[in-house]
Amino acid sequence: MRATAKLVKRLLGVSCEDEGEQIPRASKGRSRRYAPVIAAAVTMVVSSVGLVAATTGTAGAASAVWGPATEVSAPGGAGDFSSVSCTSATDCTAVGGDANNGGQAIYATETAGTWGTATEVSAPGGYGHFAAVNCTDASDCTAVGTDGNGLPFYATETAGTWGTATEATAPGGTGDFLAVSCTAATDCTAVGDDGNGQATYATESAGTWAAVTEISAAGGGGQFAAVSCTDASDCTAVGTDGNGLPFYATETAGTWGTATEISALGGGGDFFAVSCTSATDCTAVGTDGNGLPFYATETAGTWGTATEISAPGGGGDFLAVSCTSATDCTAVGDDGNGQATYATESAGTWAAVTDISAAGGGGQFAGVSCTDASDCTAVGADDAGQAMYATSTPAIPPTVVSEVSPDTGDTTGLNTVTITGSGFTAASAVDFGTTPATNVDVLNDTTLTVTAPASSSAGPVDVTVTAPGGVSAITPADQYTYTVDQTSPSTQTCSDSTCPTNTVSTPLNQTVVSLPSQAGPSGATTDLLLNTATLSCGAAKAHDYDYPTAVATLSSTGFAPTAALTVTETVANTPSAAGVKVCYGAGSNPSRGTFLRHCNHAMTAPCLQSLHEAGGSVNATIKARATDPRFWTGEAAVDLTSFSPTKGAPNSTVTIKGKNLTGVLAVVIGGAEATISTQSTATKLVVTVPAKAVTGLITVTSAAGEAVSTKSFTVT
C-alpha cells in the first residue's frame, strides 16, 4: 500500500523530506518482506490496549457513527500517528513521528474531547519514532519504538509528565520495539525484532525492564508486530515468520511457548495486530498473500482458520484491532483505493470494510482504541502528510412515543400529560399537532411530562417529541384527543333579517350545527346553543347512551309552538352513516330523549329527513319543533350481547355479537388490543386474540364510548 510505505519509513527513522536517501535501519540485512510488517506494527498499540479495547457494532452490538478524519499538526510540517490508547471515550494518547530533524518521536493527548498539539520526545541517536503506546490511566502511559541508533527504546509518562527516552540493548546490535501492552503502570511487555532477524520480547516488572529476549520462529527468523496481555504474565504476541507466514506465541504464567504458524490465503501473510479479551480468547488481523485484509480468532485456546475480507479497490490491510468481547471487535487499516478503513465484528460476524475520507485524497489508519462498544478512536496519517484521528460515537436511537396519558383533554389545555417512549434525553420540544407544549420536564430517557397547549378545535392530534434522535414518527400510540369543555357553551343568535343561515360549530368531533333561514313572523329569532349537557337516549341498560358529541339546544321566539324548523348537523370523522342516529329530547332542557325515525308523508316534527355521507362526514337533516328541543347526532353506543367461544389461545378467533358495531375503534381482550377482522358487521365483530392477552373482560370502544362484557374471556 502506498500509505503503508510512508509509515514504514517514518517508523524506522527515515526523513520525510528526503525519503529516497535513507535506508530503513530495521530493514538492513533482511528480506524486504519485513518492511510492510514493520509499518503495520505501528498500529499494534491499539491491539496492545486489550484491556480497554472496544468495537463499533452491527447486529448484536451497539451501533456507532464515525466522524470525519481530523488532522493534528506536527513539528517539521508533517507526521503520522502510529498508535493510540484510550482510557475513556474522550481521553486518549496517540504516538508516532514527525518530519523534524530527521524524524522525531511524538505524542499528542486528547483531554475531555480536545486534542492538544503534537509534542516531541528526544530519542537516542538524534531521532526516532514511537511505534506503540499503552495507557493504564489518562496520565500514565508507556510508548515504545525505534531510535536513531537502530535500537528499541521506551519512554514513560507518569502523572502527566513524560520521562526521558531509554534505549534497550537487543541481540544482533539493533532492533525495534513495535508494540507494547501494559497491565499496570509499571508492568508492561514490549515486542518486536532484533538485528539477528528474530522475534523478540522484553518485560517490565515493577518499573524495571528485563533484557530483550529472542523467540525462534519457523523459517529461521521472524518479527513480532503486536502483543496483547490480559495479565502481567499472560500475553499473546503475533507477527510474521521467516517463511512469510503469520504466527503467534503465547506467554502463560510467565513462560513463553513455541511460535506457531497459521496458514493464510495466497500462500503467505502478516499478522499486524492482536487483541485479547482473556488469556485464551484473542483476535489477530493482518494482510494475506492475496493483498487482502484477514482475521483469525483464538477461542478457548484454539486458533481458527484465517479468513479473508474483501476491501474497496480490490486490496487492503488490517493494521490494528480492538475487541470488547471475544466476538465483538473493530479493525482499521487501508484499502486498494488508498483510503483509511474500518470494519466491525458483531456477535462473531464481520461487516464490510468501510472507507473514511482523509485530507490529501487518501490515508491510512494504523491504530485504534475503544473504551466502549461504540466509542472508538482511530489514528494514522493522511496523504497530505499529516497525523490524523477519527472518532466513532454511539448512533443516536430514534425518538419514539409509545403512550400518551391521559390521551384526552379539554380544548382549553393546561392539563399535565405524561408521555412514555424512548430517546427522550435532551428532548428540546413536544408538539400537540403543530402547537408546542409548555413546561417540558424530561424525567428520564423514557418518560417526560408537559402542559398540554390549548386547541382551537377538538379531535385527535399526534403528539411528537423532538430529541437528539429526531422527531418521533407518527403512530396511533401518540394520539391525544381534544374534547370540549361542557361548561363553556357556544351560542349563535340570528334572525331572518340579520342571518340567512345560523351556524354554530364546536371543536368536539368537529361538529357543525346550522339552522337555515326559516320562514316565520316578523321579529322571529332562533338561538343555537352547543355543549349544554349530556343527553341520554335509548333503553336504560347497564349503560346509558351518553354521547361524547355536541349536544345542541334550539331556542326560538316568535314562532308558533307547532312550527317545524329545519336543522342540519354535520359530524366529521364519521365516514359512514351506518349506525349513526339522532337523539332528540323535546321540551325545555330535557335530559333524556329518543332516537328519531325517518320522516314520511304522514309524520310531523320531530323526525329525521336524511342522513347523507359526504367526504368523511355524515350530515343529518332533521325537522325540529320550535319549542326548545335538545338533540345530538352521532354513532349509537356499542351494545354487547355475547361472545364465543368463551376461551381460547392467543391467535385464535373470537366472535363478538351486539349492536352498533360498525364504528368500533378498538377491541381489548384481557388488557391487550385485538385485531379486528374485515368480516365484522354492524352486529358482529370477528377478532383475533392478541399474543399478550390474559384472562379478562372484553372492552369494545367506539366514538360514542365503550362497552364492557359482563363475563371474562379465558386465555388458554
ROZAKE-96713 format. One record per residue (C-alpha): residue in one letter; x, y, z; residue number from 0. Coordinates in pm, whole numbers. Layout:
- A,X,Y,Z,NUM
...
***
This chain:
- M,0,0,0,0
- R,127,347,-82,1
- A,32,488,258,2
- T,191,190,432,3
- A,527,266,273,4
- K,523,616,415,5
- L,458,491,764,6
- V,730,228,734,7
- K,989,492,657,8
- R,877,726,930,9
- L,866,444,1180,10
- L,1222,341,1102,11
- G,1366,690,1121,12
- V,1362,799,756,13
- S,1339,1170,694,14
- C,1009,1264,533,15
- E,1185,1541,345,16
- D,1440,1305,190,17
- E,1283,962,193,18
- G,1480,832,-101,19
- E,1826,890,53,20
- Q,1797,676,366,21
- I,1761,305,418,22
- P,1529,196,699,23
- R,1765,73,967,24
- A,1550,-216,1077,25
- S,1540,-346,720,26
- K,1916,-383,679,27
- G,2017,-738,616,28
- R,1662,-869,597,29
- S,1411,-980,343,30
- R,1203,-694,208,31
- R,901,-888,329,32
- Y,960,-737,673,33
- A,911,-380,558,34
- P,532,-392,549,35
- V,530,-582,875,36
- I,722,-306,1044,37
- A,490,-45,902,38
- A,181,-226,1011,39
- A,322,-284,1353,40
- V,266,81,1417,41
- T,-100,7,1458,42
- M,-35,-252,1720,43
- V,-67,-10,2000,44
- V,-434,-46,1970,45
- S,-414,-420,1997,46
- S,-191,-376,2292,47
- V,-473,-197,2464,48
- G,-652,-526,2501,49
- L,-785,-433,2843,50
- V,-957,-120,2719,51
- A,-1039,-231,2367,52
- A,-1381,-198,2214,53
- T,-1565,-203,1883,54
- T,-1831,-31,1689,55
- G,-2119,-264,1636,56
- T,-2357,-407,1385,57
- A,-2614,-671,1472,58
- G,-2581,-770,1833,59
- A,-2374,-471,1940,60
- A,-2429,-102,1996,61
- S,-2429,78,1662,62
- A,-2187,368,1610,63
- V,-2126,657,1373,64
- W,-1774,755,1265,65
- G,-1691,1123,1239,66
- P,-1458,1278,979,67
- A,-1081,1234,988,68
- T,-916,1534,1156,69
- E,-554,1643,1121,70
- V,-317,1718,1410,71
- S,-20,1936,1316,72
- A,325,1800,1397,73
- P,666,1970,1421,74
- G,851,1981,1090,75
- G,527,2026,897,76
- A,439,1658,861,77
- G,391,1350,1071,78
- D,197,1034,1141,79
- F,24,866,1432,80
- S,109,500,1455,81
- S,-80,404,1769,82
- V,-341,521,2017,83
- S,-456,419,2363,84
- C,-772,550,2528,85
- T,-881,526,2891,86
- S,-1219,691,2828,87
- A,-1416,795,2523,88
- T,-1264,1145,2537,89
- D,-921,1079,2693,90
- C,-663,928,2457,91
- T,-290,941,2385,92
- A,-155,894,2031,93
- V,210,846,1934,94
- G,411,840,1613,95
- G,672,1053,1444,96
- D,721,1389,1276,97
- A,939,1526,994,98
- N,1158,1747,1213,99
- N,1535,1699,1227,100
- G,1532,1362,1060,101
- G,1214,1245,1230,102
- Q,1136,1276,1599,103
- A,912,1064,1818,104
- I,592,1249,1907,105
- Y,285,1217,2127,106
- A,-43,1406,2146,107
- T,-306,1388,2416,108
- E,-683,1423,2400,109
- T,-833,1552,2723,110
- A,-1209,1579,2770,111
- G,-1254,1555,2394,112
- T,-998,1818,2293,113
- W,-669,1719,2129,114
- G,-352,1906,2224,115
- T,-59,1977,1996,116
- A,189,1708,1897,117
- T,495,1715,2126,118
- E,838,1569,2057,119
- V,1027,1327,2281,120
- S,1403,1315,2212,121
- A,1537,969,2140,122
- P,1896,836,2146,123
- G,2077,874,1814,124
- G,1919,1212,1741,125
- Y,1589,1090,1608,126
- G,1331,816,1650,127
- H,975,701,1605,128
- F,715,577,1850,129
- A,551,263,1716,130
- A,310,192,2000,131
- V,160,322,2322,132
- N,-44,176,2604,133
- C,-204,374,2886,134
- T,-334,239,3214,135
- D,-461,581,3318,136
- A,-520,909,3136,137
- S,-182,1035,3258,138
- D,16,710,3286,139
- C,137,567,2954,140
- T,427,373,2809,141
- A,539,425,2448,142
- V,791,217,2255,143
- G,966,238,1919,144
- T,1299,255,1741,145
- D,1562,527,1796,146
- G,1829,684,1573,147
- N,2080,417,1676,148
- G,1856,150,1531,149
- L,1774,17,1878,150
- P,1447,-36,2060,151
- F,1358,227,2318,152
- Y,1078,318,2554,153
- A,951,629,2732,154
- T,708,651,3021,155
- E,453,914,3115,156
- T,388,933,3489,157
- A,118,1160,3634,158
- G,111,1351,3306,159
- T,485,1406,3265,160
- W,688,1217,3006,161
- G,1029,1091,3116,162
- T,1349,1051,2916,163
- A,1356,801,2631,164
- T,1558,495,2732,165
- E,1736,263,2491,166
- A,1727,-116,2525,167
- T,2009,-336,2401,168
- A,1899,-604,2153,169
- P,2073,-916,2018,170
- G,2248,-852,1687,171
- G,2319,-492,1782,172
- T,1992,-343,1651,173
- G,1620,-394,1688,174
- D,1273,-248,1715,175
- F,1001,-232,1974,176
- L,685,-244,1761,177
- A,414,-297,2021,178
- V,354,-276,2394,179
- S,84,-393,2633,180
- C,62,-291,2999,181
- T,-149,-435,3278,182
- A,-26,-176,3529,183
- A,165,149,3503,184
- T,492,-34,3579,185
- D,418,-377,3431,186
- C,446,-393,3053,187
- T,552,-627,2775,188
- A,707,-495,2452,189
- V,767,-699,2137,190
- G,948,-651,1805,191
- D,1262,-786,1641,192
- D,1640,-769,1665,193
- G,1948,-744,1445,194
- N,1955,-1123,1406,195
- G,1619,-1111,1234,196
- Q,1447,-1283,1528,197
- A,1121,-1202,1702,198
- T,1181,-1053,2047,199
- Y,1009,-954,2369,200
- A,1107,-759,2679,201
- T,922,-736,3008,202
- E,894,-451,3257,203
- S,815,-561,3612,204
- A,761,-311,3892,205
- G,923,-44,3676,206
- T,1236,-237,3576,207
- W,1284,-362,3221,208
- A,1446,-703,3165,209
- A,1676,-782,2873,210
- V,1539,-824,2522,211
- T,1487,-1196,2456,212
- E,1458,-1381,2125,213
- I,1187,-1632,2033,214
- S,1269,-1866,1746,215
- A,1016,-1879,1462,216
- A,977,-2103,1158,217
- G,1188,-2017,855,218
- G,1485,-1913,1068,219
- G,1360,-1571,1167,220
- G,1060,-1357,1244,221
- Q,916,-1039,1383,222
- F,653,-970,1647,223
- A,426,-688,1528,224
- A,178,-685,1815,225
- V,112,-805,2168,226
- S,-189,-814,2399,227
- C,-170,-906,2768,228
- T,-459,-988,2999,229
- D,-227,-1032,3298,230
- A,133,-936,3368,231
- S,242,-1292,3285,232
- D,-21,-1392,3027,233
- C,33,-1241,2683,234
- T,-15,-1326,2318,235
- A,219,-1187,2050,236
- V,171,-1212,1674,237
- G,376,-1133,1367,238
- T,539,-1285,1058,239
- D,799,-1564,1047,240
- G,1086,-1639,808,241
- N,853,-1840,583,242
- G,643,-1530,523,243
- L,351,-1672,723,244
- P,159,-1523,1014,245
- F,243,-1676,1352,246
- Y,167,-1637,1720,247
- A,332,-1720,2051,248
- T,173,-1727,2394,249
- E,311,-1648,2737,250
- T,143,-1843,3016,251
- A,226,-1778,3380,252
- G,544,-1601,3269,253
- T,673,-1866,3026,254
- W,662,-1816,2650,255
- G,556,-2112,2436,256
- T,669,-2214,2089,257
- A,597,-1988,1792,258
- T,319,-2141,1582,259
- E,237,-2066,1215,260
- I,-113,-2007,1078,261
- S,-180,-2065,708,262
- A,-322,-1771,517,263
- L,-476,-1735,172,264
- G,-241,-1655,-111,265
- G,37,-1863,40,266
- G,161,-1602,283,267
- G,61,-1321,511,268
- D,139,-1100,808,269
- F,-26,-1058,1146,270
- F,-12,-687,1228,271
- A,-230,-667,1540,272
- V,-391,-873,1814,273
- S,-645,-804,2087,274
- C,-727,-1050,2365,275
- T,-1026,-1041,2598,276
- S,-897,-1336,2801,277
- A,-576,-1540,2813,278
- T,-725,-1786,2562,279
- D,-958,-1566,2354,280
- C,-787,-1340,2100,281
- T,-842,-1193,1755,282
- A,-547,-1122,1525,283
- V,-564,-928,1197,284
- G,-332,-854,907,285
- T,-282,-889,533,286
- D,-267,-1219,344,287
- G,-79,-1328,32,288
- N,-362,-1202,-188,289
- G,-313,-849,-57,290
- L,-643,-854,133,291
- P,-722,-795,499,292
- F,-786,-1106,705,293
- Y,-850,-1214,1062,294
- A,-807,-1526,1274,295
- T,-966,-1598,1610,296
- E,-848,-1794,1910,297
- T,-1134,-1942,2111,298
- A,-1071,-2121,2439,299
- G,-707,-2164,2340,300
- T,-758,-2295,1987,301
- W,-687,-2079,1681,302
- G,-932,-2100,1391,303
- T,-875,-2064,1019,304
- A,-753,-1735,872,305
- T,-1046,-1563,695,306
- E,-1021,-1303,419,307
- I,-1240,-990,399,308
- S,-1293,-803,72,309
- A,-1196,-438,66,310
- P,-1271,-149,-171,311
- G,-1021,-125,-455,312
- G,-951,-497,-452,313
- G,-688,-489,-179,314
- G,-614,-365,168,315
- D,-469,-419,514,316
- F,-597,-462,867,317
- L,-331,-284,1072,318
- A,-491,-269,1414,319
- V,-773,-431,1606,320
- S,-955,-375,1936,321
- C,-1206,-614,2094,322
- T,-1455,-568,2376,323
- S,-1563,-931,2381,324
- A,-1444,-1248,2216,325
- T,-1686,-1188,1926,326
- D,-1705,-808,1905,327
- C,-1407,-628,1751,328
- T,-1312,-328,1537,329
- A,-1025,-343,1288,330
- V,-874,-49,1097,331
- G,-629,-9,812,332
- D,-646,91,446,333
- D,-780,-34,113,334
- G,-682,-65,-251,335
- N,-807,286,-318,336
- G,-559,431,-68,337
- Q,-832,521,181,338
- A,-838,473,557,339
- T,-1081,197,652,340
- Y,-1257,26,940,341
- A,-1460,-293,978,342
- T,-1660,-422,1273,343
- E,-1725,-769,1403,344
- S,-2050,-808,1595,345
- A,-2159,-1130,1761,346
- G,-1897,-1315,1558,347
- T,-1991,-1173,1217,348
- W,-1771,-922,1036,349
- A,-1933,-636,844,350
- A,-1799,-494,519,351
- V,-1484,-281,513,352
- T,-1580,89,506,353
- D,-1378,392,385,354
- I,-1326,715,580,355
- S,-1212,1010,369,356
- A,-899,1197,474,357
- A,-718,1512,367,358
- G,-495,1485,61,359
- G,-730,1239,-104,360
- G,-639,933,100,361
- G,-492,795,419,362
- Q,-430,501,645,363
- F,-539,410,997,364
- A,-255,248,1192,365
- G,-411,223,1538,366
- V,-747,201,1713,367
- S,-858,202,2075,368
- C,-1210,183,2211,369
- T,-1345,226,2560,370
- D,-1699,124,2479,371
- A,-1865,-83,2211,372
- S,-1940,232,2015,373
- D,-1672,478,2136,374
- C,-1351,429,1939,375
- T,-1061,644,1828,376
- A,-853,552,1523,377
- V,-526,723,1429,378
- G,-292,726,1131,379
- A,-171,959,858,380
- D,-336,1122,559,381
- D,-199,1177,211,382
- A,-131,1540,297,383
- G,145,1406,523,384
- Q,-30,1492,848,385
- A,-113,1285,1152,386
- M,-488,1232,1183,387
- Y,-755,1082,1404,388
- A,-1121,989,1368,389
- T,-1372,904,1638,390
- S,-1680,685,1648,391
- T,-1965,768,1881,392
- P,-2284,580,1964,393
- A,-2552,608,1699,394
- I,-2840,804,1849,395
- P,-3151,584,1869,396
- P,-3469,725,1713,397
- T,-3712,912,1934,398
- V,-4025,702,1994,399
- V,-4358,788,2157,400
- S,-4537,474,2278,401
- E,-4804,616,2511,402
- V,-4976,944,2596,403
- S,-5155,961,2931,404
- P,-5415,1087,2967,405
- D,-5492,1066,2598,406
- T,-5783,1312,2609,407
- G,-5828,1662,2744,408
- D,-6027,1981,2705,409
- T,-5954,2221,2423,410
- T,-5862,2476,2691,411
- G,-5543,2278,2756,412
- L,-5326,2348,3065,413
- N,-5354,1991,3194,414
- T,-5045,1779,3267,415
- V,-4977,1498,3020,416
- T,-4724,1218,3070,417
- I,-4553,1086,2757,418
- T,-4381,748,2756,419
- G,-4141,614,2494,420
- S,-3765,622,2438,421
- G,-3489,857,2329,422
- F,-3621,1148,2538,423
- T,-3290,1253,2692,424
- A,-3218,1615,2597,425
- A,-3560,1650,2430,426
- S,-3597,2005,2301,427
- A,-3966,2022,2209,428
- V,-4301,1846,2236,429
- D,-4580,1932,1993,430
- F,-4951,1855,2000,431
- G,-5018,1857,1630,432
- T,-4842,2178,1526,433
- T,-4881,2351,1865,434
- P,-4589,2335,2108,435
- A,-4648,2215,2461,436
- T,-4503,2405,2757,437
- N,-4324,2306,3078,438
- V,-4141,2014,2916,439
- D,-3988,1813,3200,440
- V,-3770,1518,3094,441
- L,-3779,1275,3386,442
- N,-3555,1017,3216,443
- D,-3489,872,2871,444
- T,-3833,703,2862,445
- T,-4063,949,3039,446
- L,-4143,1318,3022,447
- T,-4430,1543,3128,448
- V,-4570,1853,2960,449
- T,-4851,2101,2992,450
- A,-5093,2047,2704,451
- P,-5148,2353,2487,452
- A,-5494,2487,2408,453
- S,-5657,2389,2080,454
- S,-5893,2582,1857,455
- S,-6077,2263,1764,456
- A,-6147,1925,1911,457
- G,-6044,1591,1772,458
- P,-5727,1382,1762,459
- V,-5376,1520,1717,460
- D,-5040,1346,1711,461
- V,-4803,1419,1997,462
- T,-4443,1432,1874,463
- V,-4120,1466,2069,464
- T,-3810,1632,1925,465
- A,-3485,1500,2072,466
- P,-3131,1421,1952,467
- G,-3275,1111,1782,468
- G,-3500,1331,1566,469
- V,-3874,1393,1567,470
- S,-4071,1088,1677,471
- A,-4256,910,1397,472
- I,-4634,942,1395,473
- T,-4815,630,1517,474
- P,-5159,552,1662,475
- A,-4996,532,2007,476
- D,-4911,904,2008,477
- Q,-5265,1036,1960,478
- Y,-5421,1283,2200,479
- T,-5787,1377,2156,480
- Y,-5912,1723,2240,481
- T,-6266,1743,2378,482
- V,-6488,2041,2451,483
- D,-6527,2180,2797,484
- Q,-6901,2125,2855,485
- T,-6909,2422,3094,486
- S,-6825,2663,2813,487
- P,-7113,2650,2562,488
- S,-7103,2827,2229,489
- T,-7403,3040,2124,490
- Q,-7518,3189,1797,491
- T,-7829,3412,1775,492
- C,-7977,3521,1444,493
- S,-8300,3641,1290,494
- D,-8425,3628,934,495
- S,-8323,3987,876,496
- T,-7968,3954,1012,497
- C,-7853,3600,934,498
- P,-7965,3394,634,499
- T,-7803,3083,786,500
- N,-7743,3044,1156,501
- T,-7437,2825,1221,502
- V,-7271,2716,1543,503
- S,-6959,2500,1535,504
- T,-6789,2312,1815,505
- P,-6444,2157,1824,506
- L,-6594,1841,1975,507
- N,-6596,1581,1698,508
- Q,-6569,1878,1461,509
- T,-6947,1910,1473,510
- V,-7126,2194,1293,511
- V,-7494,2270,1355,512
- S,-7672,2500,1112,513
- L,-8022,2643,1104,514
- P,-8115,2759,756,515
- S,-8324,3075,740,516
- Q,-8678,2991,849,517
- A,-8998,3150,727,518
- G,-9168,3297,1029,519
- P,-9345,3603,1165,520
- S,-9169,3934,1165,521
- G,-8926,3955,1456,522
- A,-8897,3580,1498,523
- T,-8549,3469,1617,524
- T,-8368,3143,1679,525
- D,-8078,3052,1905,526
- L,-7840,2759,1879,527
- L,-7658,2668,2198,528
- L,-7394,2392,2192,529
- N,-7238,2174,2461,530
- T,-7507,2233,2721,531
- A,-7508,1891,2887,532
- T,-7521,1519,2822,533
- L,-7835,1387,2659,534
- S,-7917,1020,2712,535
- C,-8113,814,2464,536
- G,-8226,457,2415,537
- A,-8334,192,2661,538
- A,-8195,205,3013,539
- K,-7942,-78,3035,540
- A,-7618,-130,3217,541
- H,-7506,184,3039,542
- D,-7698,482,2904,543
- Y,-7627,606,2555,544
- D,-7443,915,2676,545
- Y,-7259,1053,2379,546
- P,-6929,1243,2371,547
- T,-7060,1460,2090,548
- A,-7202,1810,2057,549
- V,-7535,1848,2231,550
- A,-7731,2136,2077,551
- T,-8023,2328,2226,552
- L,-8252,2509,1983,553
- S,-8446,2808,2120,554
- S,-8686,3027,1924,555
- T,-8910,3327,1973,556
- G,-9195,3446,1756,557
- F,-9266,3103,1602,558
- A,-9586,2916,1660,559
- P,-9540,2621,1905,560
- T,-9622,2374,1628,561
- A,-9385,2532,1376,562
- A,-9130,2294,1227,563
- L,-8776,2422,1184,564
- T,-8510,2255,969,565
- V,-8173,2187,1135,566
- T,-7861,2032,982,567
- E,-7585,1880,1194,568
- T,-7254,1770,1039,569
- V,-7034,1523,1226,570
- A,-6680,1499,1090,571
- N,-6452,1193,1113,572
- T,-6756,972,1063,573
- P,-6731,835,709,574
- S,-7033,602,723,575
- A,-7396,670,806,576
- A,-7432,311,928,577
- G,-7505,318,1300,578
- V,-7546,698,1308,579
- K,-7852,814,1497,580
- V,-8012,1141,1602,581
- C,-8122,1168,1965,582
- Y,-8397,1423,2027,583
- G,-8541,1550,2354,584
- A,-8849,1772,2335,585
- G,-8929,2048,2580,586
- S,-8710,2284,2773,587
- N,-8373,2135,2877,588
- P,-8463,1764,2866,589
- S,-8204,1515,2998,590
- R,-8337,1212,2809,591
- G,-8456,1173,2457,592
- T,-8549,925,2188,593
- F,-8394,821,1859,594
- L,-8563,993,1566,595
- R,-8721,789,1290,596
- H,-8707,888,926,597
- C,-8977,1133,816,598
- N,-9262,1015,596,599
- H,-9555,1197,444,600
- A,-9774,1141,748,601
- M,-9521,1244,1010,602
- T,-9477,1582,1170,603
- A,-9175,1717,1353,604
- P,-8962,1587,1510,605
- C,-8829,1339,1252,606
- L,-8515,1263,1053,607
- Q,-8526,1392,698,608
- S,-8195,1242,580,609
- L,-7852,1103,665,610
- H,-7601,1191,399,611
- E,-7236,1077,371,612
- A,-7001,1341,230,613
- G,-6621,1342,228,614
- G,-6562,1157,552,615
- S,-6850,1324,735,616
- V,-7217,1248,795,617
- N,-7479,1521,750,618
- A,-7803,1477,943,619
- T,-8102,1693,847,620
- I,-8392,1693,1091,621
- K,-8727,1862,1134,622
- A,-8741,2007,1485,623
- R,-9018,2174,1679,624
- A,-8968,2538,1771,625
- T,-9014,2452,2139,626
- D,-8666,2429,2282,627
- P,-8558,2083,2172,628
- R,-8217,1938,2260,629
- F,-8051,1697,2022,630
- W,-7728,1540,1903,631
- T,-7616,1336,1609,632
- G,-7356,1062,1643,633
- E,-7285,695,1632,634
- A,-7509,492,1857,635
- A,-7336,345,2159,636
- V,-7198,-5,2133,637
- D,-7414,-274,2291,638
- L,-7260,-617,2362,639
- T,-7481,-922,2390,640
- S,-7245,-1223,2375,641
- F,-6912,-1363,2259,642
- S,-6798,-1709,2157,643
- P,-6605,-1915,2224,644
- T,-6560,-1814,2588,645
- K,-6200,-1933,2596,646
- G,-5914,-1976,2352,647
- A,-5541,-1947,2290,648
- P,-5355,-1643,2151,649
- N,-5408,-1601,1774,650
- S,-5741,-1786,1792,651
- T,-6063,-1620,1666,652
- V,-6346,-1482,1882,653
- T,-6685,-1363,1754,654
- I,-6849,-1080,1949,655
- K,-7219,-1007,1891,656
- G,-7414,-692,1969,657
- K,-7545,-371,1815,658
- N,-7392,-62,1659,659
- L,-7058,-233,1599,660
- T,-6980,-64,1265,661
- G,-6781,226,1408,662
- V,-6577,27,1658,663
- L,-6230,169,1706,664
- A,-6071,-94,1926,665
- V,-6131,-426,2098,666
- V,-5927,-513,2407,667
- I,-5912,-867,2549,668
- G,-5751,-909,2887,669
- G,-5554,-585,2861,670
- A,-5420,-636,2508,671
- E,-5560,-492,2184,672
- A,-5706,-748,1945,673
- T,-5703,-735,1565,674
- I,-6046,-670,1410,675
- S,-6125,-880,1102,676
- T,-6273,-738,783,677
- Q,-6554,-994,828,678
- S,-6706,-775,1101,679
- T,-7050,-617,1055,680
- A,-7281,-384,1247,681
- T,-7394,-676,1465,682
- K,-7082,-895,1470,683
- L,-6714,-842,1543,684
- V,-6460,-1106,1446,685
- V,-6133,-1054,1630,686
- T,-5802,-1236,1687,687
- V,-5689,-1298,2045,688
- P,-5366,-1097,2090,689
- A,-5042,-1271,2184,690
- K,-5012,-1076,2511,691
- A,-5373,-1125,2620,692
- V,-5451,-1262,2967,693
- T,-5781,-1383,3105,694
- G,-6008,-1083,3149,695
- L,-6307,-881,3030,696
- I,-6360,-773,2668,697
- T,-6383,-398,2610,698
- V,-6519,-256,2284,699
- T,-6460,114,2216,700
- S,-6626,341,1960,701
- A,-6655,715,1915,702
- A,-6968,701,2131,703
- G,-6792,542,2427,704
- E,-6711,190,2533,705
- A,-6894,-125,2635,706
- V,-6753,-396,2862,707
- S,-6853,-760,2868,708
- T,-7013,-892,3187,709
- K,-6802,-1210,3174,710
- S,-6431,-1275,3125,711
- F,-6270,-1440,2827,712
- T,-6034,-1718,2938,713
- V,-5696,-1732,2767,714
- T,-5568,-2089,2747,715
***
